[in-house]
Amino acid sequence: MQDHRIRKLVIVGGGTAGWMAAAALRRHFHGGPLEITLVESEAIGTVGVGEATIPTIRGFYQQLGLSDIEVMRATQATCKLGIRFNGWLREGQSFIHPFGHFGQDLRGVPFHHYWRKLAQAGEPTDIADYSLGASLAAAGKFMAPPRNPTSTLSIFDWALHFDAGLFAQLMRRVAEDNGVRRIEGKITKVKLRPEDGFVAGLDLESGETVEGDLFIDCSGFRGLLIEEALHTGYESWSDLLFCDRAWAVQSEGLDNPPPYTDVTAHSAGWRWRIPLQHRYGNGYVFSSRHIRDEDALAELKAAVPDPLLHEPRLIHFNPGRRKQVWNKNVIALGLASGFLEPLESTSIALIETGIEKIKALFPDRDFAPELADEFNDWSRREMERVRDFIILHHFVRYRWEMFAPPSWMAIYAGFEMLPEAVDPSLDGVDPKALSAPLAEMRKAVREVVASAPPHQAFLDQYCRPAAAASSAAE
Ligand SMILES: Cc1cc2nc3c(=O)[nH]c(=O)nc-3n(C[C@H](O)[C@H](O)[C@H](O)COP(=O)(O)OP(=O)(O)OC[C@H]3O[C@@H](n4cnc5c(N)ncnc54)[C@H](O)[C@@H]3O)c2cc1C
């Protein structure tokens, strides 16, 4: 039997996507004959943003053998319990989208029906008071979730805010330590095989040629292989998502970073504020159809309270997705595969799921078209559903989607878009009988929050980069 296995995997680009793929795939194919080479150009650089994550990132680096504390120390990270939305519904109003549950389901009926029924009976309460994650975040506190939660009231999850450059460096260290070969150099030409148009190799400015069987395009928005060489095509969603530019700037940090990302509505978009241990990341994502660049910049500068660390950078983007993420022998990952405004910090999570798909559908040199079809279909549905969560049009749960019902609930409640009807099985329940058990739930959440340490105390104890801190939390 002929051996058709992929022998040479070439990753193009050394941003977050490239080094995450290199670290994870090297580990996955450990000990086998696969050679992995990564080509990047320091002269071109990386996009340099992408600092807020969702909890799946923790599973990703744990698979690489890294603990939370190791990653937090290496990347100046802080804890993220969720996202606080400010001024989206009206001036002065805020709500938190936590990574976790709200309340306890009773008799198999989801909690929010009881919560609505109590409100309709004249006792409105804040949904956040039933969420430990949201309540800890609002109080500026942090503790690790209990390993064996005794009730859904104590279930919450957390993610990180990290320095994107330091995270890519960490991934590079893991990848290189495990045998990934790095080539520094600018790719000047992508060579195609005349017989089938597959990518044969990459010419570098140095004169070197890098050949491969399979190429992972992590070259950023331009899509050096997937688009510039293979002309795959891009489906723009600019009719659904108007934002197409961002000003990004880092500012000096303060003590007591909040354990959440702030996203604040602005005149033509929204502003992020991401706390790290040593600084903040800030940015204004806006629609160029509704505001001029210089006016957006002025709004951002006026809103950032601390001294800026450099001149703000303007980033252009086109919301949407590559029509085929896998085309011939090229798979696009990261910004090369598409981009949605970072309102829910989904890009890095999509890199993780992209890597999982590569592992699950890894081809041989015959490149069975069914594998690419499956990969492309899966990627399309996933990206469309993240898009829908961002524009919040639907309320249907699919097995494979990234955001679970409590996330949809958090956003609907925050926007005060609430159903009139409650589950008919509650028709026989006296609303007065709900008052006491729901008050008990709020009390249980309050008591845990009161005993939790401030976020800053947690960072000081475990996560200072140079500290020889105890690893009790690991
Ligand atoms: C404004 C903004 C805010 C964001 N915020 C978040 C967030 O909070 N959370 C989140 O999850 N994601 C966020 N993202 C997305 C996140 O930044 C990206 O998903 C992540 O950084 C991955 O980027 P990348 O590695 O695909 O591309 P890049 O960082 O652009 O890397 C491209 C690589 O390709 C190399 N390259 C390109 N051309 C060549 C060539 N000719 N020769 C050799 N090398 C080449 C470059 O040198 C570089 O190494 C944000 C994105 C934007 C634009």
The ligand as an ORCA input file, in Angstrom:
! r2SCAN-3c Opt
* xyz 0 1
  C      -9.889     45.632     16.127
  C      -9.771     44.183     16.466
  C     -10.006     43.758     17.781
  C      -9.951     42.395     18.091
  N     -10.237     41.972     19.356
  C     -10.311     40.642     19.615
  C     -10.640     40.159     20.904
  O     -10.825     40.910     21.854
  N     -10.718     38.822     21.074
  C     -10.486     37.930     20.069
  O     -10.630     36.724     20.261
  N     -10.089     38.363     18.860
  C     -10.007     39.685     18.605
  N      -9.605     40.115     17.382
  C      -9.140     39.132     16.396
  C      -7.696     38.724     16.715
  O      -6.877     39.864     16.737
  C      -7.188     37.757     15.663
  O      -8.080     36.687     15.526
  C      -5.863     37.175     16.074
  O      -4.966     38.182     16.396
  C      -5.294     36.315     14.970
  O      -4.709     37.076     13.963
  P      -3.924     36.286     12.833
  O      -2.857     35.475     13.474
  O      -4.923     35.594     11.998
  O      -3.300     37.450     11.934
  P      -2.088     38.480     12.174
  O      -1.886     38.804     13.598
  O      -2.343     39.612     11.236
  O      -0.801     37.683     11.693
  C      -0.482     37.533     10.324
  C       0.900     36.895     10.205
  O       1.160     36.653      8.828
  C       2.465     37.091      8.533
  N       2.557     37.447      7.101
  C       1.667     38.144      6.348
  N       2.139     38.293      5.095
  C       3.327     37.644      5.056
  C       4.329     37.457      4.039
  N       4.205     37.962      2.808
  N       5.442     36.780      4.360
  C       5.621     36.254      5.607
  N       4.732     36.414      6.600
  C       3.593     37.113      6.324
  C       2.666     38.291      9.442
  O       4.039     38.575      9.607
  C       2.026     37.769     10.723
  O       2.962     36.980     11.431
  C      -9.617     41.469     17.068
  C      -9.315     41.909     15.780
  C      -9.404     43.250     15.471
  C      -9.098     43.693     14.083
*
